Amino acid sequence: MSGTVPDSRPDKRCLADELLTFKAKNPGSERPTLAALCRAAVVLAPWRFKAIAATLKLDAIGESAEAKRLRELVARATR
């Protein structure tokens, strides 16, 4: 064993993709969930997030800081 730590980014991207795809139609308004969706949006490859961002239903996510950040991320991705 060489003592190097394996790169976990592909795993994070896979989980981010699954989370965003799963929550696209009903992300909810809970702050921890919205924060997780924001983190997933940042980790995911831009081309993949752009495709998912177009399907996200953000009309009932509230006005928390996390909700505003998620809306901003989606708006940037769908320009």
N, CA, C and O atoms as a Tinker XYZ file with bonds, in Angstrom:
   316  protein
     1  N      0.833000   -1.164000    0.000000    73     2
     2  CA     0.000000    0.000000    0.000000    64     1     3
     3  C      0.883000    1.234000    0.000000    63     2     4     5
     4  O      1.854000    1.302000    0.754000    81     3
     5  N      0.561000    2.204000   -0.831000    73     3     6
     6  CA     1.434000    3.363000   -0.989000    64     5     7
     7  C      1.165000    4.465000    0.024000    63     6     8     9
     8  O      1.951000    5.409000    0.104000    81     7
     9  N      0.109000    4.388000    0.787000    73     7    10
    10  CA    -0.183000    5.397000    1.787000    64     9    11
    11  C     -0.973000    6.585000    1.250000    63    10    12    13
    12  O     -1.187000    7.560000    1.971000    81    11
    13  N     -1.403000    6.518000    0.011000    73    11    14
    14  CA    -2.186000    7.622000   -0.539000    64    13    15
    15  C     -3.666000    7.407000   -0.252000    63    14    16    17
    16  O     -4.137000    6.277000   -0.129000    81    15
    17  N     -4.367000    8.492000   -0.153000    73    15    18
    18  CA    -5.800000    8.440000    0.094000    64    17    19
    19  C     -6.512000    8.408000   -1.255000    63    18    20    21
    20  O     -6.216000    9.238000   -2.115000    81    19
    21  N     -7.429000    7.489000   -1.463000    73    19    22
    22  CA    -8.136000    7.448000   -2.738000    64    21    23
    23  C     -8.991000    8.694000   -2.921000    63    22    24    25
    24  O     -9.496000    9.264000   -1.954000    81    23
    25  N     -9.143000    9.103000   -4.163000    73    23    26
    26  CA    -9.931000   10.283000   -4.496000    64    25    27
    27  C    -11.411000    9.937000   -4.371000    63    26    28    29
    28  O    -11.902000    9.032000   -5.046000    81    27
    29  N    -12.114000   10.657000   -3.510000    73    27    30
    30  CA   -13.528000   10.348000   -3.280000    64    29    31
    31  C    -14.459000   11.236000   -4.093000    63    30    32    33
    32  O    -15.676000   11.138000   -3.943000    81    31
    33  N    -13.916000   12.110000   -4.958000    73    31    34
    34  CA   -14.770000   13.003000   -5.732000    64    33    35
    35  C    -15.766000   12.277000   -6.635000    63    34    36    37
    36  O    -16.918000   12.703000   -6.712000    81    35
    37  N    -15.380000   11.213000   -7.312000    73    35    38
    38  CA   -16.388000   10.523000   -8.124000    64    37    39
    39  C    -17.559000   10.010000   -7.280000    63    38    40    41
    40  O    -18.707000   10.050000   -7.722000    81    39
    41  N    -17.271000    9.528000   -6.071000    73    39    42
    42  CA   -18.343000    9.066000   -5.193000    64    41    43
    43  C    -19.241000   10.229000   -4.785000    63    42    44    45
    44  O    -20.464000   10.092000   -4.761000    81    43
    45  N    -18.638000   11.372000   -4.465000    73    43    46
    46  CA   -19.413000   12.556000   -4.089000    64    45    47
    47  C    -20.277000   13.015000   -5.237000    63    46    48    49
    48  O    -21.431000   13.394000   -5.035000    81    47
    49  N    -19.740000   12.987000   -6.428000    73    47    50
    50  CA   -20.514000   13.411000   -7.598000    64    49    51
    51  C    -21.676000   12.460000   -7.865000    63    50    52    53
    52  O    -22.770000   12.893000   -8.227000    81    51
    53  N    -21.437000   11.185000   -7.688000    73    51    54
    54  CA   -22.502000   10.197000   -7.887000    64    53    55
    55  C    -23.618000   10.417000   -6.865000    63    54    56    57
    56  O    -24.799000   10.401000   -7.213000    81    55
    57  N    -23.241000   10.621000   -5.611000    73    55    58
    58  CA   -24.242000   10.877000   -4.572000    64    57    59
    59  C    -24.967000   12.196000   -4.812000    63    58    60    61
    60  O    -26.177000   12.282000   -4.603000    81    59
    61  N    -24.249000   13.213000   -5.244000    73    59    62
    62  CA   -24.871000   14.505000   -5.536000    64    61    63
    63  C    -25.889000   14.362000   -6.662000    63    62    64    65
    64  O    -26.987000   14.914000   -6.587000    81    63
    65  N    -25.527000   13.628000   -7.693000    73    63    66
    66  CA   -26.438000   13.389000   -8.812000    64    65    67
    67  C    -27.697000   12.679000   -8.335000    63    66    68    69
    68  O    -28.810000   13.069000   -8.687000    81    67
    69  N    -27.515000   11.640000   -7.536000    73    67    70
    70  CA   -28.667000   10.879000   -7.033000    64    69    71
    71  C    -29.567000   11.739000   -6.157000    63    70    72    73
    72  O    -30.790000   11.683000   -6.282000    81    71
    73  N    -28.973000   12.533000   -5.272000    73    71    74
    74  CA   -29.758000   13.390000   -4.385000    64    73    75
    75  C    -30.557000   14.414000   -5.175000    63    74    76    77
    76  O    -31.756000   14.573000   -4.944000    81    75
    77  N    -29.915000   15.105000   -6.097000    73    75    78
    78  CA   -30.619000   16.123000   -6.876000    64    77    79
    79  C    -31.696000   15.509000   -7.765000    63    78    80    81
    80  O    -32.778000   16.077000   -7.914000    81    79
    81  N    -31.408000   14.366000   -8.347000    73    79    82
    82  CA   -32.396000   13.693000   -9.190000    64    81    83
    83  C    -33.590000   13.236000   -8.345000    63    82    84    85
    84  O    -34.740000   13.384000   -8.760000    81    83
    85  N    -33.317000   12.688000   -7.173000    73    83    86
    86  CA   -34.371000   12.194000   -6.290000    64    85    87
    87  C    -35.263000   13.323000   -5.782000    63    86    88    89
    88  O    -36.481000   13.165000   -5.697000    81    87
    89  N    -34.655000   14.469000   -5.442000    73    87    90
    90  CA   -35.404000   15.574000   -4.846000    64    89    91
    91  C    -35.863000   16.617000   -5.869000    63    90    92    93
    92  O    -36.390000   17.656000   -5.471000    81    91
    93  N    -35.681000   16.379000   -7.167000    73    91    94
    94  CA   -35.984000   17.387000   -8.184000    64    93    95
    95  C    -37.441000   17.837000   -8.159000    63    94    96    97
    96  O    -37.716000   19.032000   -8.269000    81    95
    97  N    -38.360000   16.921000   -8.018000    73    95    98
    98  CA   -39.777000   17.286000   -8.079000    64    97    99
    99  C    -40.336000   17.778000   -6.756000    63    98   100   101
   100  O    -41.331000   18.503000   -6.737000    81    99
   101  N    -39.714000   17.396000   -5.654000    73    99   102
   102  CA   -40.199000   17.814000   -4.346000    64   101   103
   103  C    -39.009000   18.004000   -3.398000    63   102   104   105
   104  O    -38.731000   17.141000   -2.566000    81   103
   105  N    -38.309000   19.139000   -3.528000    73   103   106
   106  CA   -37.147000   19.337000   -2.670000    64   105   107
   107  C    -37.492000   19.605000   -1.216000    63   106   108   109
   108  O    -36.630000   19.467000   -0.349000    81   107
   109  N    -38.729000   19.986000   -0.927000    73   107   110
   110  CA   -39.108000   20.285000    0.445000    64   109   111
   111  C    -38.620000   21.668000    0.848000    63   110   112   113
   112  O    -38.044000   22.394000    0.037000    81   111
   113  N    -38.851000   22.023000    2.095000    73   111   114
   114  CA   -38.418000   23.344000    2.558000    64   113   115
   115  C    -37.584000   23.260000    3.831000    63   114   116   117
   116  O    -37.310000   24.287000    4.451000    81   115
   117  N    -37.181000   22.073000    4.227000    73   115   118
   118  CA   -36.357000   21.907000    5.414000    64   117   119
   119  C    -34.952000   22.436000    5.125000    63   118   120   121
   120  O    -34.355000   22.117000    4.097000    81   119
   121  N    -34.441000   23.239000    6.040000    73   119   122
   122  CA   -33.140000   23.867000    5.839000    64   121   123
   123  C    -32.008000   22.855000    5.647000    63   122   124   125
   124  O    -31.166000   23.075000    4.776000    81   123
   125  N    -31.940000   21.757000    6.410000    73   123   126
   126  CA   -30.854000   20.790000    6.178000    64   125   127
   127  C    -30.918000   20.163000    4.777000    63   126   128   129
   128  O    -29.885000   19.930000    4.149000    81   127
   129  N    -32.121000   19.896000    4.301000    73   127   130
   130  CA   -32.275000   19.324000    2.962000    64   129   131
   131  C    -31.833000   20.314000    1.902000    63   130   132   133
   132  O    -31.116000   19.952000    0.969000    81   131
   133  N    -32.255000   21.556000    2.040000    73   131   134
   134  CA   -31.860000   22.580000    1.076000    64   133   135
   135  C    -30.354000   22.821000    1.103000    63   134   136   137
   136  O    -29.740000   23.038000    0.059000    81   135
   137  N    -29.762000   22.783000    2.288000    73   135   138
   138  CA   -28.306000   22.935000    2.389000    64   137   139
   139  C    -27.596000   21.784000    1.684000    63   138   140   141
   140  O    -26.591000   21.995000    1.005000    81   139
   141  N    -28.112000   20.573000    1.841000    73   139   142
   142  CA   -27.530000   19.413000    1.162000    64   141   143
   143  C    -27.666000   19.545000   -0.352000    63   142   144   145
   144  O    -26.750000   19.182000   -1.089000    81   143
   145  N    -28.790000   20.056000   -0.818000    73   143   146
   146  CA   -28.982000   20.260000   -2.256000    64   145   147
   147  C    -28.018000   21.312000   -2.792000    63   146   148   149
   148  O    -27.508000   21.173000   -3.904000    81   147
   149  N    -27.763000   22.362000   -2.015000    73   147   150
   150  CA   -26.780000   23.377000   -2.414000    64   149   151
   151  C    -25.390000   22.772000   -2.525000    63   150   152   153
   152  O    -24.675000   23.017000   -3.496000    81   151
   153  N    -25.011000   21.983000   -1.530000    73   151   154
   154  CA   -23.694000   21.337000   -1.575000    64   153   155
   155  C    -23.605000   20.377000   -2.755000    63   154   156   157
   156  O    -22.567000   20.295000   -3.412000    81   155
   157  N    -24.678000   19.659000   -3.024000    73   155   158
   158  CA   -24.698000   18.737000   -4.163000    64   157   159
   159  C    -24.553000   19.499000   -5.479000    63   158   160   161
   160  O    -23.863000   19.042000   -6.390000    81   159
   161  N    -25.196000   20.649000   -5.577000    73   159   162
   162  CA   -25.109000   21.451000   -6.797000    64   161   163
   163  C    -23.683000   21.928000   -7.050000    63   162   164   165
   164  O    -23.248000   22.016000   -8.198000    81   163
   165  N    -22.964000   22.235000   -5.986000    73   163   166
   166  CA   -21.592000   22.712000   -6.123000    64   165   167
   167  C    -20.646000   21.573000   -6.502000    63   166   168   169
   168  O    -19.711000   21.776000   -7.277000    81   167
   169  N    -20.879000   20.392000   -5.966000    73   167   170
   170  CA   -20.007000   19.242000   -6.221000    64   169   171
   171  C    -20.221000   18.660000   -7.612000    63   170   172   173
   172  O    -19.275000   18.180000   -8.236000    81   171
   173  N    -21.431000   18.698000   -8.088000    73   171   174
   174  CA   -21.769000   18.057000   -9.357000    64   173   175
   175  C    -21.125000   18.785000  -10.535000    63   174   176   177
   176  O    -20.951000   20.004000  -10.505000    81   175
   177  N    -20.782000   18.037000  -11.551000    73   175   178
   178  CA   -20.209000   18.633000  -12.760000    64   177   179
   179  C    -21.210000   19.638000  -13.346000    63   178   180   181
   180  O    -22.408000   19.356000  -13.383000    81   179
   181  N    -20.742000   20.799000  -13.802000    73   179   182
   182  CA   -21.651000   21.836000  -14.293000    64   181   183
   183  C    -22.601000   21.372000  -15.396000    63   182   184   185
   184  O    -23.775000   21.743000  -15.395000    81   183
   185  N    -22.111000   20.575000  -16.327000    73   183   186
   186  CA   -22.985000   20.126000  -17.413000    64   185   187
   187  C    -24.109000   19.241000  -16.887000    63   186   188   189
   188  O    -25.218000   19.265000  -17.421000    81   187
   189  N    -23.836000   18.472000  -15.858000    73   187   190
   190  CA   -24.864000   17.591000  -15.282000    64   189   191
   191  C    -25.849000   18.391000  -14.435000    63   190   192   193
   192  O    -27.053000   18.141000  -14.478000    81   191
   193  N    -25.338000   19.356000  -13.661000    73   191   194
   194  CA   -26.235000   20.170000  -12.846000    64   193   195
   195  C    -27.158000   21.006000  -13.723000    63   194   196   197
   196  O    -28.320000   21.219000  -13.377000    81   195
   197  N    -26.653000   21.475000  -14.845000    73   195   198
   198  CA   -27.499000   22.270000  -15.753000    64   197   199
   199  C    -28.715000   21.459000  -16.203000    63   198   200   201
   200  O    -29.825000   21.989000  -16.267000    81   199
   201  N    -28.513000   20.189000  -16.512000    73   199   202
   202  CA   -29.629000   19.332000  -16.935000    64   201   203
   203  C    -30.627000   19.115000  -15.802000    63   202   204   205
   204  O    -31.836000   19.125000  -16.031000    81   203
   205  N    -30.136000   18.921000  -14.600000    73   203   206
   206  CA   -31.016000   18.687000  -13.454000    64   205   207
   207  C    -31.695000   19.980000  -13.018000    63   206   208   209
   208  O    -32.859000   19.965000  -12.619000    81   207
   209  N    -30.972000   21.105000  -13.092000    73   207   210
   210  CA   -31.508000   22.396000  -12.641000    64   209   211
   211  C    -32.791000   22.754000  -13.386000    63   210   212   213
   212  O    -33.691000   23.370000  -12.815000    81   211
   213  N    -32.875000   22.377000  -14.637000    73   211   214
   214  CA   -34.067000   22.680000  -15.426000    64   213   215
   215  C    -35.295000   21.932000  -14.912000    63   214   216   217
   216  O    -36.421000   22.338000  -15.198000    81   215
   217  N    -35.102000   20.852000  -14.162000    73   215   218
   218  CA   -36.233000   20.059000  -13.674000    64   217   219
   219  C    -36.589000   20.337000  -12.217000    63   218   220   221
   220  O    -37.609000   19.852000  -11.726000    81   219
   221  N    -35.755000   21.115000  -11.518000    73   219   222
   222  CA   -36.010000   21.382000  -10.099000    64   221   223
   223  C    -37.250000   22.247000   -9.906000    63   222   224   225
   224  O    -37.404000   23.273000  -10.569000    81   223
   225  N    -38.115000   21.843000   -9.017000    73   223   226
   226  CA   -39.321000   22.590000   -8.661000    64   225   227
   227  C    -39.024000   23.382000   -7.401000    63   226   228   229
   228  O    -38.967000   22.819000   -6.307000    81   227
   229  N    -38.835000   24.688000   -7.549000    73   227   230
   230  CA   -38.398000   25.510000   -6.426000    64   229   231
   231  C    -39.481000   26.459000   -5.922000    63   230   232   233
   232  O    -39.180000   27.367000   -5.147000    81   231
   233  N    -40.717000   26.276000   -6.335000    73   231   234
   234  CA   -41.777000   27.211000   -5.968000    64   233   235
   235  C    -42.185000   27.118000   -4.500000    63   234   236   237
   236  O    -42.738000   28.083000   -3.973000    81   235
   237  N    -41.941000   26.024000   -3.832000    73   235   238
   238  CA   -42.393000   25.868000   -2.443000    64   237   239
   239  C    -41.243000   25.587000   -1.481000    63   238   240   241
   240  O    -41.409000   24.839000   -0.517000    81   239
   241  N    -40.073000   26.184000   -1.737000    73   239   242
   242  CA   -38.937000   25.886000   -0.862000    64   241   243
   243  C    -38.723000   26.940000    0.212000    63   242   244   245
   244  O    -37.821000   26.803000    1.039000    81   243
   245  N    -39.529000   27.980000    0.213000    73   243   246
   246  CA   -39.431000   28.987000    1.268000    64   245   247
   247  C    -38.468000   30.101000    0.941000    63   246   248   249
   248  O    -38.056000   30.274000   -0.206000    81   247
   249  N    -38.113000   30.863000    1.975000    73   247   250
   250  CA   -37.256000   32.040000    1.802000    64   249   251
   251  C    -36.030000   32.011000    2.703000    63   250   252   253
   252  O    -35.459000   33.064000    2.988000    81   251
   253  N    -35.617000   30.848000    3.154000    73   251   254
   254  CA   -34.432000   30.749000    4.007000    64   253   255
   255  C    -33.183000   31.084000    3.194000    63   254   256   257
   256  O    -33.235000   31.176000    1.968000    81   255
   257  N    -32.074000   31.262000    3.881000    73   255   258
   258  CA   -30.803000   31.538000    3.201000    64   257   259
   259  C    -30.439000   30.396000    2.258000    63   258   260   261
   260  O    -29.920000   30.628000    1.166000    81   259
   261  N    -30.712000   29.168000    2.678000    73   259   262
   262  CA   -30.423000   28.005000    1.835000    64   261   263
   263  C    -31.290000   28.006000    0.579000    63   262   264   265
   264  O    -30.814000   27.682000   -0.509000    81   263
   265  N    -32.560000   28.372000    0.732000    73   263   266
   266  CA   -33.470000   28.432000   -0.411000    64   265   267
   267  C    -33.004000   29.482000   -1.411000    63   266   268   269
   268  O    -33.026000   29.251000   -2.620000    81   267
   269  N    -32.585000   30.629000   -0.905000    73   267   270
   270  CA   -32.098000   31.701000   -1.789000    64   269   271
   271  C    -30.834000   31.271000   -2.511000    63   270   272   273
   272  O    -30.663000   31.551000   -3.697000    81   271
   273  N    -29.947000   30.589000   -1.794000    73   271   274
   274  CA   -28.710000   30.123000   -2.432000    64   273   275
   275  C    -29.012000   29.080000   -3.509000    63   274   276   277
   276  O    -28.413000   29.109000   -4.583000    81   275
   277  N    -29.925000   28.171000   -3.230000    73   275   278
   278  CA   -30.279000   27.160000   -4.224000    64   277   279
   279  C    -30.898000   27.815000   -5.455000    63   278   280   281
   280  O    -30.574000   27.444000   -6.583000    81   279
   281  N    -31.783000   28.783000   -5.248000    73   279   282
   282  CA   -32.367000   29.497000   -6.390000    64   281   283
   283  C    -31.292000   30.193000   -7.221000    63   282   284   285
   284  O    -31.350000   30.195000   -8.451000    81   283
   285  N    -30.307000   30.785000   -6.536000    73   283   286
   286  CA   -29.216000   31.466000   -7.229000    64   285   287
   287  C    -28.390000   30.479000   -8.052000    63   286   288   289
   288  O    -28.044000   30.764000   -9.198000    81   287
   289  N    -28.073000   29.323000   -7.473000    73   287   290
   290  CA   -27.316000   28.305000   -8.185000    64   289   291
   291  C    -28.072000   27.810000   -9.421000    63   290   292   293
   292  O    -27.487000   27.617000  -10.486000    81   291
   293  N    -29.374000   27.610000   -9.260000    73   291   294
   294  CA   -30.196000   27.136000  -10.382000    64   293   295
   295  C    -30.276000   28.210000  -11.463000    63   294   296   297
   296  O    -30.172000   27.909000  -12.652000    81   295
   297  N    -30.459000   29.454000  -11.051000    73   295   298
   298  CA   -30.553000   30.544000  -12.024000    64   297   299
   299  C    -29.256000   30.658000  -12.827000    63   298   300   301
   300  O    -29.293000   30.849000  -14.042000    81   299
   301  N    -28.123000   30.543000  -12.157000    73   299   302
   302  CA   -26.838000   30.594000  -12.857000    64   301   303
   303  C    -26.666000   29.438000  -13.836000    63   302   304   305
   304  O    -26.138000   29.608000  -14.935000    81   303
   305  N    -27.120000   28.266000  -13.416000    73   303   306
   306  CA   -26.955000   27.072000  -14.262000    64   305   307
   307  C    -27.863000   27.094000  -15.475000    63   306   308   309
   308  O    -27.512000   26.527000  -16.510000    81   307
   309  N    -29.007000   27.723000  -15.380000    73   307   310
   310  CA   -29.972000   27.686000  -16.480000    64   309   311
   311  C    -29.896000   28.895000  -17.402000    63   310   312   313
   312  O    -30.713000   29.020000  -18.314000    81   311
   313  N    -28.950000   29.775000  -17.188000    73   311   314
   314  CA   -28.772000   30.934000  -18.102000    64   313   315
   315  C    -28.336000   30.503000  -19.446000    63   314   316
   316  O    -28.141000   31.338000  -20.329000    81   315
